[in-house]
Amino acid sequence: MFIEAAQAGAVVRAQLTENAMAIRQLGAVLRRMSPRAVVTCARGSSDHAATFAKYVIEAHAKILTSSAAPSVSSIYAAHPDFDGVVFLAISQSGRSPDLLAAAQHAKAAGALVVVMSNSPDSPLAQLAHHSIALCAGPEASIAATKSYIASLSALVDLVASWTGDRELRDALVQTPEHLEEAWQLDWGAGVRHLQDATGLFVIGRGFGLGVAQEAALKFKETCALHAEAFSAAEVQHGPMALVRSGFCALMFSQSDETRDGMQQLATTFTGRGARVLLAGAPAAGAVVLPTLVAHPVIEPLLMIQSFYRMANALSLARGCNPDSPPHLNKVTETT
C-alpha cells in the first residue's frame, strides 16, 4: 500500500499523456451529444470516485448526474430508458458481473457507455463505446490507492475536455507534482489521535465528499477501525446525537464555498468535547492537518494522497496488515 500510494503522482503524469487523444475525442462526442443525464455505476472505492464525478459533472458541465443501482438490472431485470444518457461505469478490474450486466442493459436501452478501468482488456471495457484507461499499473495491495486517485484525475480530465475549462485543465496538469508534495506532508497527528480510537465520523462536502467516503472505507479495511462517512450537512441531523466528549472525527475541507460551513461544524464538534482532525482549514480546538492549496476540485485528490500515507502508518500502529485485510479479495465479483 505504501509503495503503490506513493506512485500516484507518476500515475497521473503518465495518464495525462497516454489518454490525451481519447479524452479529447470523448469530450467532443459529449459536446455534440449534449446528454440529458449521466448515470454512474461502480462499487467500493470506484463508487466513491463516482460521488466525486457527480459533483464535478453537475458543477462544471451542468448535467444531472445520479448513481445507478446495479441490482435493478442484475437482480430485478428491470430496464430503464437510457436514451440520450451517458452511462459512466468505473471499475478497477472491469470484471464484476453486476456492473457488466448493468452496462449491457444500459447499452441495449440506448445509453452511451463510457468505462473507466485499470484493465483496458476487461469485459467491461470491451463492452464500452468509449474506454478510458486509468493507467495505474499493477496494484497488489487489496486496498486501492493509486487507482482511486487515477479515477479522480481521469474524471477531472474528461470534464475539463468536455466543458473546455482551461483553468481546470491547467490545474490538473500541475497535479502530479502536487501529489508528490502531498505525499510528504506530515499527518502523523492522525496516527497519534486515532491509534486507540474505536470509531469515528469522516466528513466532507461537495467535491470533498467522495474522498471522505474513501477514507472511511480505508479506516475499516486497513485499520480495523469503524468509520462512517457523512456530508457536513447530513451529519447535523441524527448522527450529531453521537458527538460528545472523546468522540473522533476527520474532516476534509477544500477551499471553496463549503469551507465556512466546515469550519463552523468543526467548532461545534470541538465545543462538545470531540477530537477533530481537520484537513484544509483551522478551527478552534481542532488539530489541523497540513494541506496544499490548489484548485478546489484538485485539493481532494491531494488530501486523500496525504491520508493514504497516514492510513498505512495507522494500520501498522494498530497491529494490522494494510496490504492484506481479513476476509477481502482484490476483485469482488458481486452479482
C-alpha positions as CSV (number, residue, x, y, z in Angstrom):
1,M,0.0,0.0,0.0
2,F,2.8,2.4,1.0
3,I,4.7,1.9,-2.2
4,E,1.7,2.0,-4.5
5,A,0.1,5.1,-3.0
6,A,3.4,6.9,-3.4
7,Q,3.2,6.3,-7.1
8,A,0.1,8.3,-7.6
9,G,1.9,11.4,-9.0
10,A,3.7,9.4,-11.6
11,V,0.5,7.6,-12.5
12,V,-1.4,10.8,-13.1
13,R,1.5,12.2,-15.1
14,A,1.5,9.2,-17.4
15,Q,-2.3,9.1,-17.6
16,L,-2.4,12.7,-18.9
17,T,-0.1,11.8,-21.7
18,E,-1.4,8.4,-22.6
19,N,-5.1,9.4,-22.6
20,A,-4.8,12.8,-24.3
21,M,-6.3,11.8,-27.6
22,A,-9.0,9.5,-26.1
23,I,-10.1,12.2,-23.7
24,R,-10.1,14.9,-26.4
25,Q,-12.2,12.7,-28.7
26,L,-14.7,11.8,-25.9
27,G,-15.0,15.4,-24.9
28,A,-16.0,16.3,-28.5
29,V,-18.5,13.4,-28.5
30,L,-20.2,14.7,-25.3
31,R,-20.4,18.2,-26.6
32,R,-22.2,17.0,-29.8
33,M,-24.4,14.6,-27.8
34,S,-25.5,17.1,-25.2
35,P,-26.7,14.3,-22.9
36,R,-29.8,14.7,-20.9
37,A,-28.2,13.0,-17.9
38,V,-25.2,11.0,-16.7
39,V,-25.7,7.8,-14.7
40,T,-22.7,6.4,-12.8
41,C,-22.2,2.8,-11.9
42,A,-19.5,1.5,-9.6
43,R,-18.7,-0.4,-6.4
44,G,-16.3,0.2,-3.5
45,S,-13.6,2.8,-4.0
46,S,-14.8,3.3,-7.5
47,D,-18.2,4.3,-6.2
48,H,-16.5,7.0,-4.1
49,A,-15.0,8.2,-7.3
50,A,-18.5,8.3,-8.8
51,T,-19.6,10.5,-5.9
52,F,-16.8,12.9,-6.9
53,A,-17.9,12.6,-10.5
54,K,-21.4,13.7,-9.6
55,Y,-20.2,17.0,-8.0
56,V,-17.7,17.8,-10.8
57,I,-20.1,17.0,-13.6
58,E,-23.1,18.8,-12.2
59,A,-21.0,21.8,-11.1
60,H,-19.0,22.2,-14.3
61,A,-21.0,20.5,-17.1
62,K,-24.4,21.4,-15.5
63,I,-25.7,17.9,-16.3
64,L,-27.9,16.0,-13.9
65,T,-25.8,13.0,-12.6
66,S,-27.1,10.1,-10.5
67,S,-25.9,6.8,-9.3
68,A,-27.3,3.5,-10.7
69,A,-28.3,0.6,-8.5
70,P,-26.7,-2.4,-10.3
71,S,-29.2,-4.7,-8.8
72,V,-32.0,-3.1,-10.7
73,S,-30.7,-4.9,-13.8
74,S,-28.7,-7.8,-12.4
75,I,-31.3,-8.9,-9.8
76,Y,-34.6,-7.4,-10.7
77,A,-34.1,-7.5,-14.5
78,A,-35.6,-4.0,-14.9
79,H,-34.7,-1.9,-18.0
80,P,-34.9,1.8,-17.5
81,D,-34.9,4.1,-20.5
82,F,-31.3,5.3,-21.2
83,D,-31.9,7.1,-24.5
84,G,-29.7,10.3,-24.5
85,V,-28.0,9.3,-21.3
86,V,-24.3,8.7,-20.6
87,F,-23.7,5.5,-18.6
88,L,-20.4,6.0,-16.8
89,A,-19.0,2.8,-15.3
90,I,-15.9,3.0,-13.1
91,S,-14.2,-0.2,-12.2
92,Q,-10.6,-1.1,-11.4
93,S,-10.9,-4.7,-12.6
94,G,-13.8,-4.4,-15.1
95,R,-14.9,-7.9,-14.2
96,S,-17.7,-7.5,-11.7
97,P,-20.7,-9.4,-13.0
98,D,-23.3,-6.9,-11.7
99,L,-21.5,-3.9,-13.3
100,L,-21.2,-5.8,-16.6
101,A,-24.9,-6.7,-16.5
102,A,-25.9,-3.1,-15.8
103,A,-23.7,-1.8,-18.6
104,Q,-25.1,-4.3,-21.0
105,H,-28.7,-3.3,-20.2
106,A,-27.9,0.4,-20.4
107,K,-26.3,0.0,-23.8
108,A,-29.3,-2.0,-25.1
109,A,-31.6,0.7,-23.7
110,G,-29.8,3.5,-25.7
111,A,-27.1,4.7,-23.4
112,L,-23.6,5.9,-24.5
113,V,-21.5,3.6,-22.4
114,V,-18.2,5.1,-21.1
115,V,-15.9,2.9,-19.0
116,M,-13.0,4.0,-16.8
117,S,-11.0,0.9,-15.8
118,N,-7.5,-0.1,-14.8
119,S,-8.0,-3.2,-17.1
120,P,-8.4,-1.9,-20.7
121,D,-8.9,-5.5,-21.9
122,S,-11.6,-6.4,-19.4
123,P,-15.1,-7.4,-20.4
124,L,-16.5,-4.1,-19.1
125,A,-14.0,-2.0,-21.1
126,Q,-14.6,-4.1,-24.2
127,L,-18.3,-3.5,-24.0
128,A,-18.0,0.3,-23.9
129,H,-18.5,2.7,-26.7
130,H,-15.6,4.7,-25.2
131,S,-13.0,3.2,-22.8
132,I,-10.6,5.4,-20.7
133,A,-7.6,3.6,-19.1
134,L,-6.7,4.6,-15.6
135,C,-3.1,3.8,-16.3
136,A,-2.4,2.9,-12.7
137,G,-0.4,-0.2,-13.4
138,P,-0.4,-3.3,-11.2
139,E,-1.9,-2.8,-7.7
140,A,-1.0,-5.7,-5.4
141,S,-2.4,-4.3,-2.2
142,I,-6.0,-5.2,-1.7
143,A,-6.6,-1.6,-0.6
144,A,-6.9,0.6,-3.7
145,T,-4.9,3.8,-3.6
146,K,-3.2,4.9,-6.8
147,S,-6.1,3.5,-8.9
148,Y,-8.6,5.6,-6.9
149,I,-6.6,8.8,-7.4
150,A,-6.3,7.8,-11.1
151,S,-10.1,7.6,-11.3
152,L,-10.4,11.1,-9.9
153,S,-7.8,12.6,-12.2
154,A,-9.4,10.8,-15.3
155,L,-12.8,12.3,-14.3
156,V,-11.3,15.8,-14.0
157,D,-9.6,15.4,-17.3
158,L,-12.8,14.3,-19.0
159,V,-14.9,17.1,-17.5
160,A,-12.2,19.7,-18.4
161,S,-12.2,18.5,-22.0
162,W,-16.0,18.2,-22.2
163,T,-16.6,21.8,-21.0
164,G,-13.4,23.4,-22.4
165,D,-12.5,24.6,-18.9
166,R,-8.9,25.7,-19.3
167,E,-8.5,26.7,-15.6
168,L,-9.4,23.2,-14.6
169,R,-7.2,21.6,-17.2
170,D,-4.2,23.8,-16.2
171,A,-4.8,22.8,-12.5
172,L,-4.8,19.1,-13.5
173,V,-1.5,19.5,-15.3
174,Q,0.1,20.6,-12.1
175,T,-1.5,17.8,-10.1
176,P,1.3,15.1,-10.4
177,E,3.9,17.4,-8.8
178,H,1.3,18.4,-6.1
179,L,0.6,14.8,-5.4
180,E,4.3,14.1,-4.8
181,E,4.4,17.1,-2.4
182,A,1.2,16.0,-0.6
183,W,2.8,12.5,0.0
184,Q,5.5,14.2,2.0
185,L,3.1,16.1,4.3
186,D,3.2,15.1,8.0
187,W,-0.2,13.7,9.0
188,G,1.4,11.9,12.0
189,A,-1.1,13.7,14.3
190,G,-3.8,11.5,12.8
191,V,-1.9,8.3,13.9
192,R,-1.5,9.6,17.5
193,H,-5.1,10.6,17.9
194,L,-6.7,7.6,16.3
195,Q,-4.4,4.7,17.4
196,D,-6.7,3.8,20.2
197,A,-10.0,5.0,18.7
198,T,-13.0,2.7,18.4
199,G,-14.9,4.6,15.8
200,L,-15.2,8.0,14.0
201,F,-17.0,10.1,11.5
202,V,-15.3,11.2,8.3
203,I,-16.8,14.3,6.9
204,G,-16.6,16.2,3.7
205,R,-18.9,18.3,1.5
206,G,-19.2,18.9,-2.3
207,F,-16.1,17.9,-4.1
208,G,-14.7,16.5,-0.8
209,L,-17.5,14.1,0.0
210,G,-16.1,11.3,-2.3
211,V,-12.7,11.3,-0.5
212,A,-14.5,11.3,2.9
213,Q,-16.3,8.1,1.8
214,E,-13.0,6.7,0.5
215,A,-11.2,7.5,3.8
216,A,-13.9,5.9,5.9
217,L,-13.6,2.7,3.8
218,K,-9.8,2.7,4.2
219,F,-10.1,3.0,8.0
220,K,-12.3,-0.1,8.0
221,E,-10.4,-2.3,5.7
222,T,-6.8,-1.4,6.6
223,C,-7.1,-0.3,10.3
224,A,-10.0,-2.4,11.6
225,L,-11.5,0.9,12.7
226,H,-15.2,1.6,12.2
227,A,-15.8,4.8,10.4
228,E,-18.8,6.4,8.8
229,A,-18.7,9.0,6.1
230,F,-21.2,11.9,6.0
231,S,-21.8,15.1,4.2
232,A,-21.2,18.1,6.5
233,A,-24.9,18.9,6.1
234,E,-26.3,15.4,6.7
235,V,-24.2,14.8,9.8
236,Q,-26.1,17.6,11.6
237,H,-29.3,15.5,11.6
238,G,-29.5,12.2,13.5
239,P,-25.7,11.4,13.6
240,M,-25.0,14.5,15.7
241,A,-26.5,12.8,18.7
242,L,-23.3,10.7,18.9
243,V,-20.9,13.6,19.2
244,R,-19.7,14.0,22.8
245,S,-16.5,14.1,24.8
246,G,-13.8,11.8,23.3
247,F,-15.7,11.2,20.0
248,C,-13.4,11.4,17.0
249,A,-13.9,13.0,13.6
250,L,-11.7,13.6,10.5
251,M,-12.9,16.4,8.2
252,F,-11.8,17.3,4.7
253,S,-12.3,20.9,3.7
254,Q,-11.3,22.2,0.2
255,S,-11.0,25.9,-0.4
256,D,-14.4,26.7,-1.9
257,E,-17.9,27.8,-0.8
258,T,-18.1,24.9,1.6
259,R,-15.2,26.0,3.8
260,D,-17.0,28.3,6.2
261,G,-19.6,25.6,7.0
262,M,-16.9,23.0,7.6
263,Q,-15.1,25.3,10.0
264,Q,-18.3,26.0,11.9
265,L,-19.0,22.3,12.1
266,A,-15.5,21.6,13.4
267,T,-16.0,24.2,16.1
268,T,-19.4,22.7,17.0
269,F,-17.7,19.2,17.4
270,T,-14.8,20.5,19.5
271,G,-17.2,22.5,21.6
272,R,-18.9,19.2,22.5
273,G,-15.6,17.7,23.5
274,A,-14.9,15.8,20.3
275,R,-11.4,15.2,19.0
276,V,-11.4,16.7,15.5
277,L,-8.7,16.3,12.8
278,L,-9.3,19.0,10.2
279,A,-7.6,18.9,6.8
280,G,-7.6,22.2,4.9
281,A,-8.6,24.9,7.4
282,P,-8.1,25.9,11.0
283,A,-10.9,25.8,13.6
284,A,-11.0,26.4,17.3
285,G,-9.9,23.3,19.2
286,A,-9.2,21.2,16.1
287,V,-6.0,19.5,15.2
288,V,-5.1,20.9,11.7
289,L,-3.5,18.5,9.2
290,P,-1.3,20.2,6.6
291,T,-2.6,20.5,3.1
292,L,-1.7,22.2,-0.2
293,V,-3.6,25.0,-1.9
294,A,-4.8,24.2,-5.4
295,H,-8.0,24.4,-7.5
296,P,-10.9,23.3,-5.2
297,V,-11.6,20.3,-7.5
298,I,-8.0,19.2,-7.2
299,E,-7.5,19.6,-3.5
300,P,-9.5,16.5,-2.5
301,L,-7.0,14.4,-4.6
302,L,-4.1,15.9,-2.7
303,M,-5.8,15.4,0.7
304,I,-6.6,11.7,0.1
305,Q,-2.9,11.2,-1.0
306,S,-1.7,12.5,2.3
307,F,-4.4,10.4,4.0
308,Y,-3.2,7.2,2.4
309,R,0.2,7.6,4.0
310,M,-1.4,8.2,7.4
311,A,-3.7,5.3,7.0
312,N,-0.8,2.9,6.2
313,A,1.0,4.1,9.3
314,L,-2.1,3.9,11.5
315,S,-2.8,0.4,10.2
316,L,0.7,-0.7,11.4
317,A,0.4,1.1,14.7
318,R,-2.9,-0.7,15.4
319,G,-1.3,-4.1,14.6
320,C,-2.9,-4.6,11.2
321,N,-1.6,-5.6,7.8
322,P,-2.6,-2.8,5.4
323,D,-1.8,-4.9,2.3
324,S,-3.9,-7.9,3.2
325,P,-7.1,-7.1,5.3
326,P,-9.0,-10.1,6.5
327,H,-11.9,-11.5,4.5
328,L,-11.3,-9.4,1.4
329,N,-10.2,-10.1,-2.2
330,K,-8.8,-7.7,-4.7
331,V,-11.6,-8.4,-7.1
332,T,-15.1,-8.6,-5.6
333,E,-17.4,-10.3,-8.1
334,T,-20.9,-9.3,-6.9
335,T,-24.0,-10.2,-8.8
